[in-house]
Amino acid sequence: MMNHMVRALNGSHNTMIESPTGSGKSLALLCAALGWRRHFAAKRTQSKTCVINAIRKFAKHNSLPDFHGSSSPVPVKGELPAKPEAATKEPESAQPEETERLEPDVKPKLEAEEESADADISEPNIKLETEPNRCIDHKGACDEDSSSSKYTRISKTDEADGSCLKVAHIKGDPTEQPTKTESDANIKRRLLGAALCDLPQTATYILNLAKTRIPPGLEADDISKLEDYKKNFAHVGEIPRIYFGSRTHKQVSQLVDELRRKTPYRVPMAVLGSRKQLCIHAKALKADSVDEVCSDLRDNGECGPHPRYRNLMGAKSLMQGGENEIWDIEDLVKLGRKIVACPYYASRELADGADLVFCPYNYILDPGVREAAGISLKNNVVILDEAHNIEGAARDAASKEFTDTQLAILYGECMNMAKEAILSKQHSRIAKMAENLCFWLRNDQNTYEFRDYETHTCVWPKPDATLDAVLAQLGFTAHSICELESDYSAIEAYIKELHRSKDGVSQLDGITHFGAPAKPGNEKRMEKLAPHLSVASMRQIGGLLWVLKHIVSTDGSFKADYRVAMVRTPNPMRDPKNARNRRQTRGIEIAEVPHFINTLAFWA
């Protein structure tokens, strides 16, 4: 099993491995991946060292390209470099021009020194160099902060004995732009540094030259090492991270425990979970929707643990050799409660620098959740344990449902934002869309083909109505979807900017009290965010946009995979135990609890 896993990793292939329950397959797959990663890292380091040595050998005998186009290539060894334009000027014509630009107290001193030097040097070679920041005047000081002045240094060098007379601080005319000449040695060093910073591009350049003949200074073995690097390592920016996905958090906990007790692997790791599992705020834990209340507390500056989550990241017990070097969600929550720091945001940050990340299926399969968690699957290793459930999980991730209550709340929030004159055009368009969908779902004239006990369902496409027809009826065309995407991007950018500015304030507060226990009332001093859409509403817009872009795509390749449905179910809030005459959600009042919940569903 492990051999099959390693062969798939070496070839960057997908593989499916089947093994009976209780055979230890989960730990075997994890150990195989960790062992392969350690070997890959050592081999990649060795290959990079060989490539760097080959590039250095190439640079000694050949010209290196300037990939950024800031200067011309260094000439090949044996060629005469072209003289700089400033050096080709006659010394006699340059000297009077620069002498006239001397300051009054420097000019007589310079002339006296030149007369003395001319007695010993018959034909001096005068070189002009411009140095805007490194200059020494006749008093030994220079105004380096002046952005409007230029300073010129004149060097008189005797070619016979190498003696040099330096005259400093010649204050230049701000309107003139003297040509700065860079020595060939400096150009070569700069281009070599640029080449070593971009190994894949430099290796490709050398291999292209080697197609006709091996460049001077290199051997066939060097070319072979360059080819091996380009084939196996050039496309990998960093050493691959391992994402281990499981169906439930209980299975993740068992695997983390086995990794801690039964293996010698100790690598930077993280476990991703939901706010419901990681939040430690008492008010959020008592709420029906932990995600929304947690976000509201953070946005309103009422969450004390959030600004201190970096304290939890720096806890000694989580460091290498610490008690919780290999940790689970329960360990992080326990430590977060102890130092009053947010485990949820700490786990997100820890995952960014981890070599091994454990998470449930939906963190990998659901694009929205994956983006929110900052997971990038490109050039990384993905292991899905208990993969017989993957088909249903993928189908659930691609399906989206929106209730009329959610759409009504979205409408109310967008209208409130429009009244506040915050992105009025964008919020008004989204409010109009939500209002139309809500009206369509609540229309008493709707007919349902399928009736199962208390659930009524109508599904498209059907013989007398295509999928395109129902989408057009809902107002979803290619043009409207483009507008929705533009509006969503503008609102998302606005919210991100709010969080960036607030996090700056909170972080300053966190640094001030770094390591100290949170005091009651600290959260009251945090800055409140300006009005914006809730996390739930943004999630609704993002999910709707994502599924519409797949259905109404350019080639229509995903259209056949979807069904649009309208579902009506009894409202559980009408139950006498849950009945309430009045509800209020984020300032949107619902005077009467409706009898039914109407749902617009996009099923994959």
C-alpha positions as CSV (number, residue, x, y, z in Angstrom):
1,M,0.0,0.0,0.0
2,M,2.8,2.5,1.0
3,N,4.8,1.5,-2.1
4,H,1.8,2.2,-4.3
5,M,1.4,5.6,-2.6
6,V,5.0,6.6,-3.1
7,R,5.0,5.6,-6.8
8,A,1.9,7.8,-7.3
9,L,3.6,10.7,-5.5
10,N,6.8,10.4,-7.5
11,G,4.8,10.5,-10.8
12,S,2.4,13.2,-9.6
13,H,-0.5,10.9,-10.4
14,N,-3.9,10.4,-9.0
15,T,-4.4,7.0,-7.3
16,M,-7.1,5.0,-5.5
17,I,-6.1,2.5,-2.9
18,E,-8.6,0.1,-1.3
19,S,-8.0,-1.7,1.9
20,P,-10.2,-3.5,4.5
21,T,-11.4,-1.6,7.6
22,G,-9.1,-1.9,10.6
23,S,-5.9,-2.6,8.5
24,G,-4.3,0.7,9.5
25,K,-4.5,2.2,6.1
26,S,-5.0,5.8,7.3
27,L,-1.8,5.8,9.3
28,A,0.1,4.0,6.5
29,L,-1.0,6.5,3.9
30,L,0.0,9.4,6.2
31,C,3.4,7.9,7.0
32,A,4.1,7.2,3.3
33,A,3.3,10.8,2.4
34,L,5.4,12.2,5.2
35,G,8.4,10.0,4.4
36,W,8.1,10.9,0.7
37,R,8.0,14.6,1.5
38,R,11.1,14.4,3.7
39,H,13.0,12.6,0.9
40,F,11.6,15.0,-1.7
41,A,12.8,18.0,0.3
42,A,16.4,16.6,0.6
43,K,16.5,15.7,-3.1
44,R,15.2,19.1,-4.1
45,T,17.8,20.9,-2.0
46,Q,20.6,18.8,-3.6
47,S,19.3,19.5,-7.1
48,K,19.1,23.2,-6.4
49,T,22.7,23.2,-5.2
50,C,23.8,21.5,-8.4
51,V,21.9,24.0,-10.5
52,I,23.4,27.0,-8.7
53,N,26.9,25.6,-9.2
54,A,26.2,25.0,-12.9
55,I,24.9,28.6,-13.3
56,R,28.0,30.0,-11.6
57,K,30.3,28.0,-13.9
58,F,28.3,29.2,-16.9
59,A,28.6,32.8,-15.8
60,K,32.4,32.7,-15.7
61,H,32.6,31.9,-19.4
62,N,29.4,33.1,-20.9
63,S,27.1,36.1,-21.0
64,L,24.1,36.0,-18.7
65,P,20.8,37.5,-20.0
66,D,19.0,40.3,-18.2
67,F,15.5,38.9,-17.9
68,H,14.2,42.3,-16.7
69,G,15.8,44.3,-19.5
70,S,17.5,46.8,-17.3
71,S,20.9,46.5,-19.0
72,S,22.7,44.7,-21.8
73,P,24.3,41.3,-21.3
74,V,27.8,41.0,-20.0
75,P,30.2,40.3,-22.9
76,V,31.6,36.8,-23.3
77,K,35.1,36.3,-21.9
78,G,37.7,37.5,-24.4
79,E,35.5,40.1,-26.0
80,L,36.2,43.8,-25.5
81,P,33.4,45.6,-23.7
82,A,31.9,48.7,-25.3
83,K,33.1,51.9,-23.8
84,P,30.4,53.9,-21.9
85,E,29.2,57.0,-23.5
86,A,30.6,59.2,-20.7
87,A,34.0,57.6,-21.0
88,T,34.3,58.4,-24.8
89,K,34.1,62.1,-24.2
90,E,37.4,64.1,-24.4
91,P,38.7,65.0,-21.0
92,E,39.5,68.5,-22.1
93,S,35.8,69.2,-23.0
94,A,34.5,67.6,-19.9
95,Q,36.8,69.3,-17.4
96,P,35.9,73.0,-17.9
97,E,32.2,72.2,-18.0
98,E,32.3,70.5,-14.6
99,T,34.7,73.1,-13.1
100,E,32.3,75.8,-13.9
101,R,29.7,74.0,-11.7
102,L,31.9,74.0,-8.6
103,E,30.9,76.0,-5.5
104,P,32.9,79.2,-5.1
105,D,34.9,78.0,-2.1
106,V,35.8,74.7,-3.8
107,K,36.7,76.0,-7.3
108,P,40.0,77.8,-6.2
109,K,41.1,74.8,-4.2
110,L,40.4,72.5,-7.1
111,E,42.4,74.6,-9.6
112,A,45.4,74.7,-7.2
113,E,45.3,70.9,-6.8
114,E,45.0,70.4,-10.6
115,E,48.0,72.6,-11.3
116,S,50.1,70.7,-8.7
117,A,48.9,67.4,-10.2
118,D,49.6,68.5,-13.8
119,A,53.3,69.0,-12.9
120,D,53.6,65.2,-12.4
121,I,50.9,63.9,-14.7
122,S,51.2,65.0,-18.3
123,E,47.9,63.4,-19.6
124,P,45.4,62.8,-16.8
125,N,42.4,60.6,-17.3
126,I,39.4,62.4,-15.9
127,K,36.4,60.2,-15.0
128,L,33.0,61.6,-14.2
129,E,30.6,59.7,-12.0
130,T,27.3,60.7,-10.6
131,E,26.5,59.6,-7.0
132,P,23.3,61.1,-5.7
133,N,23.5,59.8,-2.1
134,R,27.2,58.9,-1.4
135,C,29.1,62.1,-1.5
136,I,31.5,64.0,0.7
137,D,31.9,67.8,0.5
138,H,34.9,69.8,1.2
139,K,33.8,70.0,4.9
140,G,33.2,66.3,5.1
141,A,29.4,66.5,5.1
142,C,26.6,66.2,2.6
143,D,22.9,66.8,2.6
144,E,21.7,63.3,1.6
145,D,18.0,64.2,2.1
146,S,18.1,66.7,-0.7
147,S,16.1,65.2,-3.6
148,S,16.6,68.1,-6.0
149,S,20.5,68.1,-6.0
150,K,23.0,65.9,-7.6
151,Y,26.6,65.5,-6.7
152,T,29.5,64.8,-9.0
153,R,32.8,63.3,-8.2
154,I,35.9,63.9,-10.4
155,S,38.7,61.3,-10.2
156,K,42.1,62.0,-11.8
157,T,44.0,58.8,-12.3
158,D,47.5,58.3,-13.5
159,E,47.5,55.3,-15.8
160,A,51.2,54.7,-15.1
161,D,51.3,54.3,-11.4
162,G,47.6,54.2,-10.5
163,S,47.7,57.3,-8.3
164,C,44.4,59.0,-8.0
165,L,43.3,62.5,-7.1
166,K,39.7,62.7,-5.9
167,V,37.8,66.0,-5.8
168,A,34.5,65.7,-3.9
169,H,31.2,67.4,-3.6
170,I,30.6,69.1,-6.9
171,K,27.0,70.2,-6.7
172,G,25.3,69.4,-9.9
173,D,22.6,71.2,-11.8
174,P,19.2,69.6,-11.0
175,T,18.1,70.0,-14.6
176,E,20.9,67.9,-16.0
177,Q,20.9,64.1,-16.0
178,P,24.5,62.9,-16.3
179,T,24.9,59.3,-17.5
180,K,25.8,56.9,-14.9
181,T,28.1,54.1,-16.1
182,E,28.1,50.8,-14.4
183,S,31.3,48.7,-14.4
184,D,31.3,45.4,-16.2
185,A,32.0,43.6,-12.9
186,N,29.0,45.2,-11.2
187,I,26.8,44.3,-14.1
188,K,28.0,40.7,-14.0
189,R,27.4,40.4,-10.3
190,R,24.0,41.9,-10.6
191,L,22.9,39.6,-13.4
192,L,24.3,36.6,-11.6
193,G,22.3,37.5,-8.6
194,A,19.1,37.9,-10.7
195,A,19.8,34.6,-12.4
196,L,20.2,32.7,-9.1
197,C,16.9,34.3,-7.9
198,D,15.1,32.7,-10.9
199,L,16.5,29.3,-11.2
200,P,13.8,27.8,-13.5
201,Q,14.1,30.6,-16.1
202,T,17.9,30.6,-16.0
203,A,18.0,26.8,-16.3
204,T,15.7,27.0,-19.3
205,Y,17.9,29.6,-21.0
206,I,21.0,27.5,-20.6
207,L,19.3,24.3,-21.8
208,N,18.1,26.1,-24.9
209,L,21.7,27.1,-25.7
210,A,22.8,23.5,-25.0
211,K,20.5,22.2,-27.8
212,T,23.2,23.3,-30.4
213,R,26.3,22.8,-28.3
214,I,27.3,22.6,-24.7
215,P,28.2,26.2,-23.5
216,P,31.8,26.8,-22.5
217,G,32.6,26.0,-18.9
218,L,29.9,23.3,-18.6
219,E,30.0,19.6,-19.0
220,A,27.4,17.0,-20.1
221,D,26.9,16.1,-16.4
222,D,25.9,19.8,-15.7
223,I,23.4,19.7,-18.5
224,S,21.9,16.5,-17.2
225,K,21.5,18.0,-13.7
226,L,19.8,21.1,-15.2
227,E,17.4,18.8,-17.2
228,D,16.6,16.8,-14.0
229,Y,15.8,20.0,-12.1
230,K,13.6,21.4,-14.8
231,K,11.7,18.1,-15.1
232,N,11.2,17.3,-11.4
233,F,11.5,20.5,-9.4
234,A,11.3,23.7,-11.5
235,H,7.5,23.7,-11.4
236,V,7.4,23.4,-7.6
237,G,7.7,26.7,-5.8
238,E,7.8,25.3,-2.3
239,I,8.0,21.8,-0.8
240,P,4.5,20.3,-1.2
241,R,2.2,20.6,1.7
242,I,0.1,17.6,2.7
243,Y,-3.7,18.0,3.1
244,F,-5.3,15.0,4.8
245,G,-9.1,15.1,4.5
246,S,-11.4,12.9,6.5
247,R,-15.2,12.5,6.7
248,T,-15.7,13.5,10.3
249,H,-13.7,15.3,13.0
250,K,-13.7,12.1,15.2
251,Q,-11.7,10.3,12.5
252,V,-9.3,13.2,12.4
253,S,-8.8,13.1,16.1
254,Q,-8.0,9.4,16.0
255,L,-5.4,9.9,13.3
256,V,-3.8,12.8,15.1
257,D,-3.5,10.6,18.3
258,E,-1.9,7.8,16.3
259,L,0.5,10.1,14.7
260,R,1.5,11.4,18.1
261,R,1.9,8.0,19.8
262,K,3.0,5.6,17.0
263,T,5.3,7.6,14.7
264,P,8.5,9.6,15.0
265,Y,7.3,12.3,12.6
266,R,7.2,15.8,14.1
267,V,6.4,18.4,11.5
268,P,4.6,21.7,11.7
269,M,1.0,20.8,11.5
270,A,-2.5,22.3,11.9
271,V,-6.1,21.0,12.2
272,L,-8.9,23.1,10.6
273,G,-12.3,23.2,12.1
274,S,-15.5,25.3,12.2
275,R,-16.2,28.1,14.6
276,K,-18.6,25.9,16.4
277,Q,-15.7,23.6,17.3
278,L,-13.1,26.3,18.0
279,C,-14.9,29.4,19.3
280,I,-14.5,30.0,23.1
281,H,-16.7,33.1,23.4
282,A,-19.6,32.3,25.7
283,K,-22.2,34.4,23.8
284,A,-21.4,32.8,20.5
285,L,-21.5,29.3,21.8
286,K,-25.1,29.9,23.1
287,A,-26.3,31.1,19.7
288,D,-28.1,29.0,17.1
289,S,-25.7,30.3,14.4
290,V,-22.2,30.4,15.9
291,D,-20.6,31.6,12.6
292,E,-22.8,34.7,12.3
293,V,-22.7,35.7,16.0
294,C,-18.9,35.1,16.1
295,S,-18.5,37.4,13.0
296,D,-20.8,40.0,14.5
297,L,-18.8,40.1,17.8
298,R,-15.6,40.5,16.0
299,D,-16.9,43.2,13.7
300,N,-18.4,45.2,16.6
301,G,-15.2,44.9,18.7
302,E,-16.9,42.9,21.4
303,C,-14.7,39.8,21.1
304,G,-11.8,39.9,23.6
305,P,-10.0,36.7,22.5
306,H,-9.8,37.6,18.8
307,P,-7.0,40.3,18.9
308,R,-4.9,37.9,21.0
309,Y,-4.9,34.9,18.7
310,R,-1.2,35.5,17.8
311,N,-0.4,34.9,21.5
312,L,-1.8,31.4,21.0
313,M,0.2,30.9,17.9
314,G,3.4,31.7,19.8
315,A,2.6,29.4,22.8
316,K,5.7,27.4,23.8
317,S,3.7,24.1,24.1
318,L,2.9,24.3,20.3
319,M,6.5,24.8,19.3
320,Q,8.9,22.1,18.3
321,G,9.5,19.8,21.3
322,G,6.5,21.3,23.2
323,E,3.9,19.3,25.0
324,N,1.3,19.9,22.2
325,E,3.7,19.8,19.2
326,I,1.2,17.4,17.6
327,W,-2.1,18.9,18.7
328,D,-5.8,18.4,18.1
329,I,-8.7,20.8,18.2
330,E,-9.4,20.0,21.8
331,D,-5.8,20.8,22.8
332,L,-6.0,24.1,21.0
333,V,-9.3,25.1,22.6
334,K,-8.0,24.1,26.0
335,L,-4.9,26.3,25.6
336,G,-7.0,29.1,24.1
337,R,-9.2,29.2,27.1
338,K,-6.2,29.3,29.4
339,I,-4.6,32.4,27.8
340,V,-7.9,33.9,26.5
341,A,-6.9,33.8,22.8
342,C,-9.0,32.8,19.8
343,P,-8.3,29.2,18.7
344,Y,-10.3,29.6,15.4
345,Y,-8.1,32.4,13.9
346,A,-5.0,30.9,15.4
347,S,-5.6,27.6,13.6
348,R,-6.1,29.5,10.3
349,E,-2.7,31.2,10.7
350,L,-1.0,28.0,11.9
351,A,-2.2,26.3,8.7
352,D,-0.5,28.8,6.5
353,G,2.9,27.7,7.7
354,A,2.2,24.0,8.3
355,D,3.6,21.1,6.4
356,L,0.7,18.9,7.3
357,V,-3.0,20.0,7.5
358,F,-5.9,17.9,8.7
359,C,-9.4,19.0,7.7
360,P,-12.9,17.6,6.9
361,Y,-13.9,16.8,3.3
362,N,-15.7,20.1,2.6
363,Y,-12.6,22.2,3.3
364,I,-11.1,20.6,0.2
365,L,-14.1,20.0,-2.0
366,D,-16.2,23.1,-1.5
367,P,-14.7,26.1,-3.4
368,G,-16.2,28.7,-1.0
369,V,-15.0,27.0,2.1
370,R,-11.6,26.3,0.5
371,E,-11.1,29.9,-0.4
372,A,-12.3,31.2,3.0
373,A,-9.8,28.8,4.7
374,G,-7.0,29.9,2.4
375,I,-6.3,26.4,1.1
376,S,-4.4,26.1,-2.2
377,L,-4.3,22.6,-3.7
378,K,-1.9,23.5,-6.6
379,N,1.4,21.5,-6.4
380,N,0.3,20.0,-3.0
381,V,-0.5,16.5,-1.9
382,V,-4.2,15.8,-1.2
383,I,-5.2,12.6,0.7
384,L,-8.9,11.8,1.1
385,D,-9.5,9.0,3.6
386,E,-12.7,7.0,3.5
387,A,-13.1,8.1,-0.1
388,H,-16.2,5.9,-0.7
389,N,-18.1,8.9,0.6
390,I,-16.5,11.4,-1.7
391,E,-19.1,11.3,-4.5
392,G,-21.9,12.4,-2.2
393,A,-19.6,15.0,-0.5
394,A,-18.7,16.5,-3.9
395,R,-22.3,16.6,-5.0
396,D,-23.3,18.4,-1.8
397,A,-20.4,20.9,-2.3
398,A,-21.6,21.7,-5.8
399,S,-25.3,22.1,-4.8
400,K,-26.7,25.3,-3.3
401,E,-30.0,26.2,-1.6
402,F,-31.5,29.5,-0.7
403,T,-34.7,30.0,1.4
404,D,-37.1,32.9,1.0
405,T,-36.3,33.9,4.6
406,Q,-32.6,34.2,3.7
407,L,-33.4,36.2,0.6
408,A,-35.7,38.5,2.6
409,I,-32.8,39.2,5.1
410,L,-30.4,39.8,2.2
411,Y,-32.9,42.2,0.7
412,G,-33.3,44.1,4.0
413,E,-29.5,44.4,4.6
414,C,-28.8,45.6,1.0
415,M,-31.6,48.2,1.3
416,N,-30.1,49.4,4.6
417,M,-26.7,49.7,3.0
418,A,-28.2,51.7,0.0
419,K,-29.9,54.1,2.5
420,E,-26.5,54.6,4.1
421,A,-25.2,55.6,0.7
422,I,-22.5,52.8,0.8
423,L,-22.1,51.4,-2.7
424,S,-25.7,52.3,-3.3
425,K,-25.8,51.1,-7.0
426,Q,-24.3,47.7,-6.2
427,H,-26.5,47.0,-3.1
428,S,-29.6,48.2,-4.8
429,R,-29.1,45.8,-7.7
430,I,-28.6,42.9,-5.3
431,A,-31.6,43.9,-3.3
432,K,-33.8,43.9,-6.4
433,M,-32.5,40.5,-7.4
434,A,-33.3,39.1,-3.9
435,E,-36.8,40.7,-3.9
436,N,-37.6,39.1,-7.3
437,L,-36.5,35.7,-6.1
438,C,-38.5,36.0,-2.9
439,F,-41.6,37.0,-4.8
440,W,-41.2,34.2,-7.3
441,L,-40.9,31.6,-4.5
442,R,-43.8,32.9,-2.5
443,N,-46.2,33.1,-5.4
444,D,-49.4,31.3,-4.6
445,Q,-49.9,30.3,-8.2
446,N,-46.9,28.0,-8.2
447,T,-47.6,24.4,-9.1
448,Y,-45.7,21.4,-7.7
449,E,-45.4,18.0,-9.5
450,F,-44.1,16.0,-6.6
451,R,-45.8,15.8,-3.2
452,D,-44.4,13.7,-0.4
453,Y,-46.2,14.0,2.9
454,E,-45.5,17.7,3.8
455,T,-42.9,18.5,1.1
456,H,-43.9,19.9,-2.3
457,T,-41.4,20.0,-5.1
458,C,-41.1,21.3,-8.7
459,V,-38.0,20.5,-10.7
460,W,-36.6,21.8,-14.0
461,P,-35.9,21.1,-16.8
462,K,-39.1,19.3,-17.8
463,P,-40.8,18.6,-21.1
464,D,-42.5,22.0,-21.4
465,A,-39.8,24.2,-19.8
466,T,-36.1,24.1,-20.3
467,L,-33.4,25.1,-17.8
468,D,-32.6,28.3,-19.8
469,A,-36.3,29.3,-19.7
470,V,-36.6,29.1,-15.9
471,L,-33.3,30.9,-15.4
472,A,-34.5,33.7,-17.8
473,Q,-37.7,33.9,-15.8
474,L,-35.7,34.4,-12.7
475,G,-33.7,37.1,-14.4
476,F,-30.4,35.3,-14.7
477,T,-28.8,36.0,-18.1
478,A,-25.1,36.2,-19.0
479,H,-25.3,40.0,-18.7
480,S,-27.0,39.9,-15.3
481,I,-24.5,37.4,-13.9
482,C,-21.6,39.6,-15.0
483,E,-23.2,42.5,-13.2
484,L,-23.8,40.3,-10.1
485,E,-20.1,39.3,-10.2
486,S,-19.0,42.9,-10.5
487,D,-21.2,44.0,-7.6
488,Y,-20.1,41.2,-5.4
489,S,-16.4,42.0,-6.0
490,A,-16.9,45.6,-5.1
491,I,-18.8,44.8,-1.9
492,E,-16.2,42.1,-1.0
493,A,-13.3,44.6,-1.5
494,Y,-15.1,47.2,0.7
495,I,-15.5,44.7,3.5
496,K,-11.9,43.5,3.2
497,E,-10.7,47.0,3.5
498,L,-12.8,47.5,6.6
499,H,-11.3,44.5,8.2
500,R,-7.7,45.5,7.2
501,S,-8.1,48.9,8.9
502,K,-9.7,47.4,12.0
503,D,-7.2,44.6,12.3
504,G,-4.4,47.2,12.3
505,V,-6.1,48.9,15.3
506,S,-6.7,45.6,17.1
507,Q,-3.2,44.4,16.5
508,L,-1.7,47.5,18.0
509,D,-3.9,46.8,21.1
510,G,-2.8,43.2,21.1
511,I,0.9,44.1,21.0
512,T,0.4,46.6,23.8
513,H,-1.0,43.9,26.1
514,F,1.0,41.0,24.6
515,G,1.2,38.1,27.1
516,A,-1.1,39.7,29.6
517,P,-4.4,38.1,30.5
518,A,-7.5,39.7,28.9
519,K,-9.2,42.1,31.2
520,P,-13.0,42.6,31.3
521,G,-13.8,45.7,29.3
522,N,-10.8,45.5,27.0
523,E,-13.0,44.5,24.1
524,K,-15.0,47.7,24.6
525,R,-12.0,49.8,23.6
526,M,-11.8,48.1,20.2
527,E,-12.9,49.9,17.1
528,K,-16.3,49.1,15.6
529,L,-16.6,48.3,11.9
530,A,-18.6,50.5,9.6
531,P,-21.9,49.1,8.3
532,H,-21.6,46.2,5.9
533,L,-23.4,43.0,4.8
534,S,-23.3,40.0,7.2
535,V,-21.2,36.9,6.6
536,A,-24.3,34.9,6.0
537,S,-25.5,37.3,3.3
538,M,-22.1,37.5,1.6
539,R,-22.1,33.7,1.6
540,Q,-25.5,33.6,-0.1
541,I,-24.4,36.0,-2.8
542,G,-21.1,34.1,-3.4
543,G,-22.8,30.7,-3.5
544,L,-25.4,31.9,-5.9
545,L,-22.8,33.5,-8.2
546,W,-20.7,30.4,-8.1
547,V,-23.5,28.0,-9.2
548,L,-24.8,30.4,-11.8
549,K,-21.4,30.8,-13.4
550,H,-21.2,27.0,-13.7
551,I,-24.7,26.6,-15.2
552,V,-24.5,29.6,-17.6
553,S,-21.0,28.9,-18.7
554,T,-19.5,29.7,-22.1
555,D,-19.5,26.1,-23.4
556,G,-22.4,24.9,-21.3
557,S,-20.5,21.8,-20.2
558,F,-22.0,21.9,-16.6
559,K,-25.6,22.7,-17.5
560,A,-26.5,19.0,-17.9
561,D,-25.3,18.3,-14.4
562,Y,-27.7,20.6,-12.7
563,R,-31.4,20.6,-11.8
564,V,-33.3,23.7,-10.6
565,A,-35.9,23.0,-8.0
566,M,-38.5,24.9,-6.0
567,V,-39.3,23.2,-2.7
568,R,-42.0,24.1,-0.1
569,T,-41.9,22.7,3.4
570,P,-43.8,23.5,6.7
571,N,-42.1,26.1,8.8
572,P,-40.9,24.5,12.1
573,M,-41.2,27.9,13.8
574,R,-45.0,27.5,13.6
575,D,-44.7,24.7,16.2
576,P,-46.2,25.9,19.5
577,K,-42.9,25.2,21.3
578,N,-41.0,27.5,18.9
579,A,-43.8,30.0,18.0
580,R,-42.9,33.7,18.3
581,N,-45.2,36.5,17.3
582,R,-42.3,38.7,16.4
583,R,-38.7,38.1,15.2
584,Q,-35.9,40.4,14.4
585,T,-32.7,39.5,12.6
586,R,-29.9,42.1,12.2
587,G,-32.5,44.9,12.2
588,I,-34.8,43.2,9.6
589,E,-38.2,42.6,11.3
590,I,-40.5,39.7,10.3
591,A,-43.8,40.6,11.8
592,E,-45.4,37.2,11.3
593,V,-43.9,33.7,11.1
594,P,-44.9,32.3,7.7
595,H,-46.6,28.9,7.4
596,F,-44.1,27.5,4.8
597,I,-40.4,27.8,4.0
598,N,-39.9,28.1,0.2
599,T,-36.5,27.1,-1.1
600,L,-34.8,27.7,-4.4
601,A,-32.4,24.8,-5.0
602,F,-29.6,24.2,-7.5
603,W,-28.9,20.4,-7.3
604,A,-25.9,18.8,-8.9
